[in-house]
Every structure is written in C-alpha cells, then in structure tokens.
C-alpha cells in the first residue's frame, strides 16, 4: 500500500498545479490510508476565531460539508491542539461538549496542524469516521506528510499570487502618468488603438482632441513648480470629470493632454470643443495662489477608423491644435 501511495503522490505532484486539485488527490489517498469516511482540509482564521472547511471528501454516511464554518474555540481541532491529542477513537466521551462533533456523529478523529514555512498556523488536515478505528503510525506519517505537501503548495500559490500582483502593479505604473494619475503616452496610444478597433466594429466615428495648455511655462515661472504641478493635476481632474468611463483621458507629457471618445452622432465636434474650453479655463486655486486661466489650444478631429489609424488621428489632432493656437495668438494680438 505504501508504495502505491508514494507513486500516486509523486504523480499528483507532477500533474496537479492548483492547491484544490492537489488537495483533492491527497484527500482521496488519505481516505485509503486511514480507512475513514471523511477527510478534509480546514483553514483557521485566528483573528475571527473561525474554522472553515475548504475541501472535503466524504465516502459514506459521514458528511463534512465544504464551506462549513464553526467557531474555532468549539472545534475538535482546537481541543486536539490544546491537549496535544491528535488521535481519538472515543470522541463522544473525550470531547462530549463539542456539539459540532456530536451532531456529525464523529467517533474516530485524526488530525495534524498545517504550518507554513515561517511557522504560521494555516489550518488542519483531518480524517474522521462514525466507526471506531485503532491508531495507526502509518496513517499518522501520511497525514503529516500530506500536511507538509499542502503547506508547500499554499506557499507556492501565495508566491505566484504575489508575483502576479507585483507584475500587475509594475504594468499599471508603466501605463500611468505619475503626477496626474492619468494614462501616460504609452497607455493613450494603446487605448486609442482599442477604441478605434471597437469603433470599426460599431461602424462609428472617434473624436480625438489634442490639448496644449497655453502659457503653462508662465505659471511655472511665476508661481513655482509646485503650483505648476497642482495646475496639471487639476486640469487632469477636470477632463476626467467631463469624460465617460469608456473614454480616454491621458497626459502625453509636459503640458499636453489628449481625450478621445466614440461618437455615435454627427455634428458634435464643435459643441464638444466648446465644452472642453469651458472646462479648462477659469479659476484655479494653486496652494496659496488664486489664478484665472484663459484657456488652452485645442485641436479636435472626427476620425473614421475605416480610413485612418490611431497614430494618424493623433497627428491630425496635433496639427489642428497648432492651427487653433495660431488663431488664439492672433486674437490676443489684435487691437
């Protein structure tokens, strides 16, 4: 039997990649070794004082339900650990005050704690039966071996999760403008490609607006870089409040921003530009400074994704922005 179990464990370790799939294999093998009706893995939340049954295998009348939770201080496992008694075949007598065990009809109980490498107590690996079984050293060894294998798998999954989270954070950082929290240039270009693809599918148009904050250098020079940063952050927030959740709002760098959205109706370009102008100009409180900002140069185009790609659309909006900038400069210079 031991050779068969070792062979199956080796196969499980080579083929099972998730905690659940490995545990279910081990619970089945634990049933064969202990000859008990129910084998299960629990997780103990010591802060909440609750024990949860994560995975269970039930082969007869004894039923330990997955998802079952019980107050930790009322459990057989807590009593076993406190008394250092990890096997009992007289549960109804030894722990008659354990109502959960009495309700389930547990007579024989075998358990071992699951500790992670740093000593953290994770939970317990258990085998129970309504019948009376004698103690088996072989069962004890297998129980402890399986507990250590499960602990290793838990740590491996935890490490993979942490690596994925770290990678996601790095990716998010690489796509985010550090100052404003908006999409950066790289993210804007990729998001615009996606928006153009969706628009092709919908057979709609995309409005792309390139925004250059006129006289931003003067704000920096007069009020300081901290005020300049606050100004950029405020502009980003104003643009974000204007756009929908599926729209694009990004900072291309310096004092340049870009917004884009799918347009389902014609004739909206002029109204949208006016709305952008009103949103950007006006009063800004930059620390102790209160300024009135006259507005930005804005170049907006309506792109047909069937005829133009995202990069060309940005270039066209940039050209339109410079045309708008010249018009605004002439208006300022006009008597």
N, C-alpha and C positions, 0 to 999 in steps of 0.2 A: 504493500500500500504506500509506504513512504517513497519508494522510487517513482511510483505513478504520480503522487502529489508533486514531487520535485520536478518531474518532467512537465506537468501541467503548469506549475508556477513559472518555470522557465519560458514556456510557450506564451503564457499570459503577459509576462514582462516584455517579450519581444514583439507582441502583436497589439496589445491594448495601450492606447495612447492617452485616454482620458481617465480621470480619477474614478468616475462612475463605472466605466467598462471594466477597469481593473478590479474594483471592489466587488462588483457582482460576480466576477470569476472567482475571487478569493472566498466570498461567502458560500458559494456552491461547494468549493473544496473543503471549507471549514465544516460544512454540514456532513460531508463524507467522513471526515476525520473524527469529529466529536459524536456523530450519530444523533445529534439533537435536531429538534424540529424547526427551530428558528435561529438564524444567525443574522446579525445586524451591526451596522456601524453607526455610532452616535457622535454628535458634536455638542460640546458643552459650552454654553455662554455663561461664564462665571460672573460677569458683571450683571446680567439679568437673572442669574440663578435659575437657568432653564436648560434642560437637556432635550435635544432634538434627534429623532431617528432619521438619519439621512437615507440610508439604503438598507433594505431588509430582504431576506429570503425565507419564505415560510413553506414548508413541505407537508404539513399535516394540519391538525386541528389548532395547534398553537399559531396565533396570528399576531405578529408585531407589526403594526401598520407604519408604512413610510409616512413621514410628515408628522408623526405623533410626537407631542411635546408634553413634558411633565416637569414640575418644579424640581430642580436639581436636589434639593435637600430631602425630597421624598423618594429618591430613586434607590434601586438596588446598587447601582454603580457607586453612588456616594457612600453608602453603608459599607460596601466591599472595600473601598479605598481607605476609609477611616479605620476599619478593623483589620486591614491587610489580609482579608479573607476573600480570595479571588475565585474560589470554587465552593459551592454549597449544593447539597442534594436534599436539603431539608428546609428550603426557603420558607415554607408556610409556618415552620416552627421558629427558625432562627430570626426571621425578619417578618413576623406576623403583622407588625404595624405598617408595613409597606403596602398601602392599599392598591397601587397600580399592579404590583406583582400578584397580589391576591386575586384581583379582578381578572388577570390574564391566566391565572391558574398555573403559575410557574412553580415547578418543584425543584428542578436542577438548573443551576445558573453557573456559567463560566465566563469570566471577563478578564481583560487586560487593558490598562490605560494606553492611549496613543499619545506619545510625546514627540514633539518636533525636535530637530537637532539642537536648537537653542534651549531646550528644556521646557518650552511652552506646552502646557497641557491642552491638547486638542479635543479629545473625547475618549470614547471607549469602543472596543471591539468585543462583541458578546455572542454567546450561544446559550439558548435556553430550551427547556423541554418540560412537558407536563409529567413525563415519566421520571423515575429515579435512575440516575446513571452514576457509576463509580468514577472516581478521579482517575485521569489518565495523564501520565507525564508526557506522552507523545502529543496529546491534544494541547497541553499547556505550551509545549515548544512551538507547535504550529501556530497557535494563537498569537504568541509573542512575535514569531517571525512575520506573520501576516500584518501585525500592527506596525512593525518597523517598515515593511514594504509600503504600506498605506501612507505612513508618515513621509517617506521619501517621495512618493507620488504627489502628496499635498504640497510639499516644498517645491517640487519641480513645477507644478501648475502655478503656484504662487509666484515663482521666479518668472515664468513665461508671462503671466499677467502683468507683473511689474515692468518687464521689458517692453511689453506692448504699450502699456500706459506711458512709459518714458518715450518710446518712439512716437506715439501719438502727440505727446507734448512737444517733442522736437519738430515734428511736421507742422503742428499748429504754429509754433514760434517762427518757423521759416516762412510761413504764409501770412504773418501778421505784422503790421506796422507797429513797432514797439511804442512809439509816442502816442498815437491816437487809438490803437486797438483795432483799426480798420484793416481790411485786406491790403496787403502791400502790392507792389507792381507785379510780382510773380503770380500772386493769387488772382489779381484782377485779370491778367491775360488768360489764365486757365478758366476762371469762372465765365469770362466772356465767350470763350470757345464753347463751353457747355450751353450758355444761353443762346448762342447762335444755332447750335445743333437742335435745341428744343424748338426754336422759332422756325427752323426749316421744316420740322415735323408738323408744326401747327400752321405753317404757311402764313406766318405773321411777320411783322417788322420789328426791328430793335432800335430804340432810341439810345444813342451814345452821346454823353455830354462831357466834354473836356473842360475843366475849371482851373483857371490860373488866378491866384489871389493877388490882385494888383496892389502895389506899394507894401507888400509884406516886409521887404527889407527895411523900409522906413519905420515900421512898427518895432522891428528888432533893434534898430539903431537908436531909436528914441526912448523906448521903454525897457529894453533889455531882452535877452534871450528867453528868460523865464516867461515874460509876458508873451513873447512870440510863440513859445510852445503852448501856452494856455489858449492863445488865439487859434492855433491849428487844431487843438483838441476840441474847442468849442465849434469850429466850423464843421469838423467831422460829426459831432453830435447833431448839429442842425441838419446836415444832409441825411444822416441816418433816420432822423425822425420824419423826414419827408418821404422816404422810400419804403416800399413794401418788403416783406421778409424774403421774397424770392428775387428781389432786385439786387443790383451790385452797387456797393459804395466802397471806394478804395482811395488810398493815397498813393500816388505814383512816385512821390518823393518831393522834397522841398516844399514848395507852396502849390503843388499841382495835385488835383483830385480828379477822379472820374466816377461818374454814375451811369448806370445803364439799366434799362428795363424793357420788357417786351411790350409792344404797342399793338393793341387789337383794333384800334380805330384810327382813321386818318385825320389830319388837321390838328394834331395835338402838340406839335413841336413848339410853336410859338408860345402857347399857353404854359407849357412846361418850362421853357426857358425863363419866362416872366416869374414863374413860381420859384425857380431856383434863385433868381436875382433877389427877390424879396426875402427869401430865406437867409441868404448870406449877408446882405447889407444890414446895417442898423447898429444898435448899441451892443458893445461888448464890455463886460467887467473883467479886467485882466489884473487880478490882485488888487492893488490899490489904485489902479488906473481905470478910468471910465472913458472909453473911446467910442466915436461914431464912425463906423466903417462904411465908405461909399459903395463898395461892391467889388465884384470880380469880373474878369473877362471869361466869357463862356462860349464855347463852340459846340453846337449840337447838330447831329445829323440823324436822319432816319435811314437805317441800313436795311437793305434787302439781303438776308443771308443766302438767298439763292444766287446772288450776283457778287457778293462781297464777303470776304472772311473777316474775322475779328481784328486781326492786326491792321488791315487796310482801313477798317472802320475807325480805329483809334487814330490812325494817321490823318484821316479825313476830318475827324473831330478836332484834332490838334490844329490843322490848317484853318478850320473855321474859327477856332479860338483866337488865333493871331489876327484874323480879319476883324473880329469883334474888338480886340484890343486896340487896333489902329483907329477904329471908329470912335471908341471911347476916348482915346487920346486927342483926337481932333475936336471932339465935343468939349473937352476940358480947355483946350487952347483957343476955342472960338470966342470972340468978344461978346 
